[in-house]
Amino acid sequence: MLDDKTMVADTLMGINGELKSFGDMIAQTECAELKSKLKQFRNQCEMSQEELYQIARSKSYYVPAAKASEEDMKHVKDLFS
């Protein structure tokens, strides 16, 4: 039997996969109308993901990683400079 936490996690994983797919499709299409429609779908998907993420956080189903230190952020910035 699935509990709420598992269902939320599974749904978030599915949404994240959809977001990746939309990004791939948007980058590969030349049709402006299709690209626009895919961007609309992606934006709606992002809003759903954010809403579900906020619910997961409020119920402590998801605890984000600790914030990176200034040193870690500088290191990453230096890698891309």
NORQUILIN-V334166 format. One record per residue. N is the residue number from 1. RES is the residue in three letters. D_FIRST is the distance of its C-alpha to the first C-alpha in Angstrom with 1 decimal. Layout:
n=<N,N>
res=<RES,RES>
d_first=<D_FIRST,D_FIRST>
This chain:
n=<1,2,3,4,5,6,7,8,9,10,11,12,13,14,15,16,17,18,19,20,21,22,23,24,25,26,27,28,29,30,31,32,33,34,35,36,37,38,39,40,41,42,43,44,45,46,47,48,49,50,51,52,53,54,55,56,57,58,59,60,61,62,63,64,65,66,67,68,69,70,71,72,73,74,75,76,77,78,79,80,81>
res=<MET,LEU,ASP,ASP,LYS,THR,MET,VAL,ALA,ASP,THR,LEU,MET,GLY,ILE,ASN,GLY,GLU,LEU,LYS,SER,PHE,GLY,ASP,MET,ILE,ALA,GLN,THR,GLU,CYS,ALA,GLU,LEU,LYS,SER,LYS,LEU,LYS,GLN,PHE,ARG,ASN,GLN,CYS,GLU,MET,SER,GLN,GLU,GLU,LEU,TYR,GLN,ILE,ALA,ARG,SER,LYS,SER,TYR,TYR,VAL,PRO,ALA,ALA,LYS,ALA,SER,GLU,GLU,ASP,MET,LYS,HIS,VAL,LYS,ASP,LEU,PHE,SER>
d_first=<0.0,3.8,6.5,10.0,11.6,9.8,10.3,13.8,14.6,13.7,15.8,18.5,18.7,19.1,21.7,23.5,23.8,25.2,27.7,28.9,29.4,31.3,33.5,34.3,35.2,37.3,39.3,39.9,41.1,44.7,44.3,44.7,43.1,40.0,39.9,40.1,37.3,35.0,35.9,35.0,31.5,31.1,32.2,29.8,27.0,28.2,28.3,24.6,23.8,25.9,24.4,20.8,22.2,24.0,20.9,19.1,22.2,22.7,19.3,20.0,17.1,19.9,23.1,25.9,28.1,31.3,34.2,36.6,40.0,43.2,44.2,41.1,41.6,45.3,44.5,42.3,44.9,47.6,45.7,46.0,49.5>
